[in-house]
């Protein structure tokens, strides 16, 4: 592992990159022109992905941003080899992620070494890699950006012997007052005008629970002065940190932990699968469990397609085990409409396509059996909610 381990955060207006310093066991920021740790995007993401943009141009522009960022990291670290990259973006939906993936492929990236995670996941990897005193009673994130104000609380809990980083709250506010405060700002946002919204959001997500640390991020908090009542509340028995690099450093920590295969803590926050999905199979005459998806993995990286040989069965059962300790349950996928064949001459393809952390779309196709048995062309669709 002599190559670079990078975290990249591409937001609407700005981007960041950090590399994992193995000698210090922590992520470090990569400077751009003028020795600043922030890069202004040539074009806002919302404009790159607008419906009026020419087809394919969006991927070209994203590839340009990522290419520049990676080149800056290589130059700063004097290293060209890359071991792992974790990319995060403020717009974490399947359409945007597919375009980021296409941009990585266009750059010649090895997708086995590249992963995508959300800002919430980055926060978990950042906050819980700090000293124990800073997270032992839970942590709160408040993000005030062009999308509005959002907040969540996370804590480390033990579920049946497994350490789990669990998200216990998530609130969002998109009031026009918040958006106007951002649009009308000069050097800093006049947060006094939205103090009540900030304070109510903090109270809502903390809900009287003990909290070790509060983290503030987003352009709305890029100021040297916070409203007095809001500051008094979040500083009461809590440590408070403000900065714009926690997501990129969290992404870098994720890349490192994936590389070294650290799996002693399960991250079960927003955009992570809340349950493990298994199914029973028979391999070489022995009953086995086939793991479809593992709780605590990012939904975007969990989709898969598998072929099975079917022997005298008309469906399969998925065993769902929630990570939070709730009662397990089963979901049956029926394909009895497929032609019945004997002698293990039926082959099916099953695709598990996750479009979010709460939904799995299942497609079952009859593939026949090569040249011996033609496919009927039948397809079964099923959606399960997690």
MIMAR-56967 format. One line per 8 residues: their letters; for each residue x, y, z of C-alpha. Coordinates in pm, 1 decimal, decimal comma. Each point is the difference from the previous one (the first is absolute). Example, Ala and Ser with C-alpha at 12.3 -4.5 7.8 and 13.67 -1.06 7.14 Angstrom:
2
AS) 1230,0/-450,0/780,0; 137,0/344,0/-66,0
//
This chain:
386
XXXXXXXX) 0,0/0,0/0,0; 241,7/262,7/-125,6; -253,4/193,8/-206,6; -224,0/293,1/84,7; -314,6/-38,4/208,7; -226,0/292,6/-86,8; -325,3/152,6/115,2; -173,5/235,3/-245,7
XXXXXXXX) -298,5/223,4/76,5; -173,8/165,2/-295,7; -268,8/243,3/113,0; -216,9/238,0/-197,1; 251,0/285,4/-14,7; 324,6/-130,6/150,0; 209,9/-317,9/22,2; 257,7/-136,3/245,7
XXXXXXXX) 247,7/-288,6/2,7; 197,9/-160,6/280,7; 255,2/-279,7/13,4; 58,7/-251,0/278,1; 335,0/66,5/168,4; 105,7/-347,5/110,2; 281,5/134,1/219,3; -249,8/205,0/203,4
XXXXXXXX) -297,7/-236,5/-39,3; -229,7/284,2/-100,1; -127,1/182,4/-311,5; 171,0/319,6/-116,3; -138,6/265,0/-234,3; 150,1/53,5/-345,8; 55,2/367,9/-90,5; -92,2/147,6/-337,1
XXXXXXXX) 116,9/322,3/-165,9; 92,0/262,2/258,7; 46,2/-268,8/263,8; -373,3/-5,9/79,8; -172,8/-329,2/81,3; -312,1/73,5/-201,0; -56,7/-6,7/-376,1; -270,8/206,8/-164,0
XXXXXXXX) -171,8/-215,9/-260,0; 10,6/137,1/-356,9; -378,4/-36,3/-2,3; -252,8/-72,6/274,5; -123,3/-359,1/18,3; -358,7/118,6/-34,1; 95,2/158,9/-332,9; 203,0/-300,9/-115,6
XXXXXXXX) -297,6/-228,5/58,0; -265,2/239,4/-132,2; -242,1/-139,3/-258,4; 118,1/252,0/-257,5; 358,2/-133,7/1,8; 104,8/-195,1/-314,9; 2,0/-379,1/34,9; 338,0/-125,2/120,4
XXXXXXXX) 134,9/344,0/82,3; -79,9/-45,6/367,7; 222,5/-309,1/19,3; 279,0/189,1/-178,3; -20,0/283,9/250,8; -5,4/-230,3/303,1; 296,8/-188,6/-144,1; 179,8/332,8/-34,6
XXXXXXXX) -56,9/87,1/366,1; 101,3/-345,7/125,9; 302,4/-12,5/-229,5; 126,4/334,8/124,9; -52,5/-99,5/364,0; 182,4/-331,8/-37,4; 288,1/169,4/-185,4; 34,3/252,9/283,6
XXXXXXXX) 17,0/-283,0/256,3; 258,0/-190,2/-203,8; 215,9/310,1/-35,8; -26,0/97,6/367,9; 83,2/-350,5/122,9; 252,4/-69,9/-277,7; -167,9/-332,4/-70,1; -191,8/-120,4/-304,1
XXXXXXXX) -121,2/-340,3/118,4; -345,6/-9,6/157,2; -110,6/-270,9/241,3; -348,0/128,7/84,7; -233,0/294,5/-66,7; -320,0/81,2/185,3; -218,5/265,3/-164,3; -283,6/185,4/169,6
XXXXXXXX) -238,0/258,4/-140,3; -280,2/215,5/132,4; -242,1/-143,5/-259,5; -12,5/-366,9/97,8; -253,4/-152,3/-238,2; 35,1/-275,3/-256,2; -9,6/228,7/-306,4; 284,5/218,3/125,8
XXXXXXXX) 201,7/-294,8/130,5; -25,1/-181,0/-334,1; 142,7/308,2/-170,8; 285,2/21,8/251,2; 70,7/-367,5/-63,2; 1,1/57,7/-376,7; 242,1/290,9/52,1; 234,5/-224,1/201,0
XXXXXXXX) -7,8/-262,4/-275,3; 70,5/270,4/-258,9; 312,1/94,2/200,2; 113,8/-362,6/-10,1; -76,5/-60,4/365,0; -8,6/-352,5/140,0; -352,4/-26,2/144,5; 120,7/-275,2/235,2
XXXXXXXX) 198,3/275,0/174,6; -269,6/268,6/-1,4; -305,1/30,8/224,7; -270,4/260,2/59,1; -150,4/96,3/335,3; -233,4/273,6/122,7; 75,6/296,9/222,8; -170,3/-168,9/296,2
XXXXXXXX) 227,9/-301,5/-36,9; 302,8/229,5/-25,6; -100,4/164,9/325,4; -15,2/-338,8/172,7; 349,3/-89,4/-124,0; 131,2/339,8/107,3; -159,7/41,5/342,5; 54,3/-354,8/126,3
XXXXXXXX) 366,3/3,5/-97,9; 58,0/284,6/246,1; 101,1/-50,2/364,0; -253,5/-203,6/198,5; -88,3/298,2/221,3; -135,1/180,2/-305,0; -261,2/-265,0/-87,6; -66,6/-217,3/305,0
XXXXXXXX) -341,1/162,1/64,9; -90,9/46,0/-363,4; 66,8/270,8/-258,0; -214,7/251,0/-188,9; 53,6/136,6/-350,7; -158,4/324,2/-122,2; 45,8/84,2/-369,3; -115,7/337,9/-131,5
XXXXXXXX) 48,9/6,2/-377,5; -177,0/115,1/-313,2; -239,2/-294,7/40,9; -116,2/131,0/337,5; 70,1/-97,5/358,8; 27,6/-365,6/101,4; 105,3/-171,1/319,8; 46,2/-353,7/130,0
XXXXXXXX) 119,3/-176,5/312,4; 213,6/-314,3/11,3; 117,6/-223,2/280,4; 197,4/-318,9/45,7; -217,0/-280,0/137,2; 45,8/-372,5/49,7; -256,7/-224,3/-167,5; 36,7/-370,1/79,9
XXXXXXXX) 376,3/32,8/42,7; 47,3/216,2/-312,2; 116,2/362,2/30,9; -232,1/212,9/-213,1; 18,2/368,7/-88,8; -372,4/75,6/-4,3; -174,4/312,7/-120,2; -269,8/84,4/250,2
XXXXXXXX) -138,3/315,8/-153,9; -20,1/195,9/-324,7; -170,4/335,0/-54,6; -3,5/241,3/-294,7; -115,4/358,6/-42,4; -28,3/176,4/-335,8; -181,0/318,1/106,2; 29,8/294,8/-237,6
XXXXXXXX) 146,7/205,4/283,3; 300,0/-235,8/15,9; 51,3/7,5/-374,3; -25,5/379,8/-16,8; 259,4/34,1/277,1; 243,7/-196,1/-216,8; -82,1/181,0/-323,6; 30,5/344,1/158,1
XXXXXXXX) 322,1/-65,9/186,0; 313,0/203,4/-71,5; 310,1/-125,4/178,8; -199,5/-200,4/253,4; -359,5/-98,4/57,8; -199,3/218,0/235,9; -96,7/-290,8/222,6; -182,1/225,4/246,7
XXXXXXXX) -291,3/12,9/-245,3; -40,4/-378,6/12,1; 100,7/-60,1/362,1; -340,7/-139,2/99,9; 10,7/-255,5/-283,3; 353,9/-104,8/94,8; -89,9/-31,0/366,1; -319,3/-197,0/-62,9
XXXXXXXX) 186,0/-236,5/-234,6; 269,0/-64,0/261,6; -258,9/-65,1/270,5; -198,8/-229,9/-227,9; 290,8/-226,6/-89,1; 160,8/-2,5/345,6; -336,1/-50,5/172,0; 149,8/25,2/350,2
XXXXXXXX) 243,6/-286,4/-60,5; 355,4/9,3/129,2; 235,4/99,1/-280,9; 379,2/12,4/-0,7; 58,3/220,0/-305,4; -183,8/220,1/-247,0; 143,0/53,0/-349,9; -98,7/293,4/-222,5
XXXXXXXX) 70,5/-1,8/-372,0; -128,5/149,1/-324,1; 42,1/345,3/-147,5; -263,5/140,1/235,1; 227,0/-67,1/295,9; 306,5/143,0/-175,2; 6,7/297,8/234,9; 199,5/126,6/296,4
XXXXXXXX) -308,2/81,1/206,3; -293,4/-216,3/103,7; -324,6/133,5/152,4; 35,2/25,8/377,8; -302,1/-209,6/106,2; 76,3/-272,2/-255,6; 366,1/-12,0/104,0; -93,1/-9,4/368,4
XXXXXXXX) -229,0/-299,7/-57,1; 235,0/-214,4/-210,1; 297,1/75,6/228,8; -185,6/-102,0/315,5; 184,5/-319,6/108,2; 99,5/-65,8/-363,1; 317,8/59,5/-195,4; -64,0/191,8/-319,9
XXXXXXXX) 203,5/-10,8/-322,2; -53,9/191,6/-324,0; 170,3/-66,1/-332,4; -41,7/-85,1/-366,7; 221,8/-307,8/-27,9; -163,5/-265,7/215,8; -172,7/-175,3/-292,5; 315,8/-30,8/-208,3
XXXXXXXX) 200,5/-126,9/297,4; -277,6/-243,4/87,1; 9,1/-128,6/-358,7; 376,1/-44,2/32,7; -43,3/-197,5/323,5; -257,2/-219,1/-176,9; 240,8/-66,8/-288,1; 271,0/-103,2/246,2
XXXXXXXX) -226,7/-226,7/205,2; -129,4/-167,3/-315,0; 356,8/-55,6/-116,9; 112,1/-162,5/327,0; -332,8/-186,1/25,6; -90,8/137,4/339,3; -342,9/-137,9/92,5; -24,5/16,0/378,4
XXXXXXXX) -259,8/279,5/-12,6; -317,1/-4,2/-210,0; -109,0/338,2/-136,2; -380,4/8,1/-6,7; -81,3/359,0/-88,0; -201,0/154,8/-283,2; 96,6/-149,7/-341,0; 122,4/-322,9/162,7
XXXXXXXX) -208,1/-316,8/-26,1; -194,5/-50,2/325,6; -16,5/-378,8/-33,3; 190,9/-305,8/-120,1; -161,3/-204,0/-278,2; 75,2/-373,3/-32,1; -142,6/-286,1/-203,5; 28,1/-378,5/23,2
XXXXXXXX) 185,2/-182,3/-277,0; 143,9/-346,4/-61,1; 359,9/-18,0/-117,7; 154,9/-336,6/-89,8; -271,9/-176,4/197,0; 45,2/208,8/316,7; -247,1/251,5/142,6; 155,2/345,8/18,3
XXXXXXXX) -91,9/362,1/61,0; 55,9/241,6/-288,4; 53,9/357,1/119,9; -185,7/238,4/-228,9; 83,7/319,3/189,3; 159,5/88,3/332,8; -153,4/247,8/242,5; 212,2/311,6/33,6
XXXXXXXX) 116,5/6,5/-362,0; -72,7/291,7/-230,7; -309,6/-66,0/-213,0; 166,7/121,3/-320,2; 274,7/-262,0/25,5; -235,3/-285,2/97,8; -174,9/-73,7/-330,5; 94,3/-333,5/-156,6
XXXXXXXX) -104,1/-255,8/-262,3; 28,9/-376,1/53,9; -85,8/-312,1/-204,3; -150,4/-307,8/167,2; -88,2/-348,4/-124,6; -353,1/-82,0/113,8; -94,9/-354,9/97,7; -368,3/-66,8/63,5
XXXXXXXX) -85,9/329,5/167,5; -224,5/290,7/-93,5; 136,6/273,9/220,5; 254,8/94,4/263,7; -11,0/151,3/345,6; 199,5/300,5/113,4; 84,7/15,5/369,7; 5,0/361,1/124,9
XXXXXXXX) 192,2/74,6/321,8; -29,2/366,3/111,5; 323,7/142,2/142,0; -182,0/175,6/282,1; -93,1/-325,8/171,2; -362,2/-8,6/-118,9; -168,2/-332,1/-71,5; 124,0/-167,8/-321,0
XXXXXXXX) -252,2/-72,1/-274,9; -22,2/-174,1/-337,8; -98,3/118,2/-347,5; -98,9/-255,7/-266,2; 78,3/60,4/-367,4; -226,2/-216,5/-213,7; 80,9/-99,3/-359,1; -253,9/-279,7/-44,3
XXXXXXXX) -99,4/153,2/-336,0; 329,9/-125,7/-143,3; -14,2/-331,7/-189,5; 49,3/-304,2/221,6; 307,2/-201,5/-101,5; 159,7/-307,9/154,0; 358,1/-119,0/17,3; 153,4/333,1/99,9
XXXXXXXX) -59,1/146,3/-344,2; -128,1/339,3/112,1; 222,3/298,3/58,3; -116,8/333,9/135,1; 168,6/335,5/35,2; -86,3/199,3/311,2; 87,3/369,7/20,4; -13,1/181,1/333,3
XXXXXXXX) -10,6/369,8/-80,8; 8,4/243,4/291,6; -128,3/348,3/-81,2; 21,4/127,1/357,0; 67,3/-126,3/351,0; -361,6/-112,1/46,5; -86,5/-176,8/-324,8; 123,4/-293,1/-205,0
XXXXXXXX) -137,4/-64,3/-348,6; 28,5/-366,9/-96,5; -8,2/-123,5/-359,6; -13,0/-373,3/-77,9; 56,3/-110,4/-360,9; -50,1/-346,5/-149,1; 322,2/-76,1/-188,6; -81,6/-352,3/-109,6
XXXXXXXX) 305,8/-226,1/-12,4; 241,6/97,8/-271,6; -51,7/-174,8/-333,2; -198,1/-283,6/157,9; -303,3/190,7/130,6; -109,3/336,1/-136,6; -99,7/282,1/230,4; -372,1/72,9/23,5
XXXXXXXX) 85,1/370,5/12,7; -205,8/40,6/315,8; 104,1/250,9/264,5; -125,8/46,4/356,3; 28,5/333,0/184,4; -24,6/41,0/375,4; 79,8/287,6/236,7; 69,2/-45,7/369,2
XX) 19,7/278,5/255,7; 261,1/-14,5/274,4
//
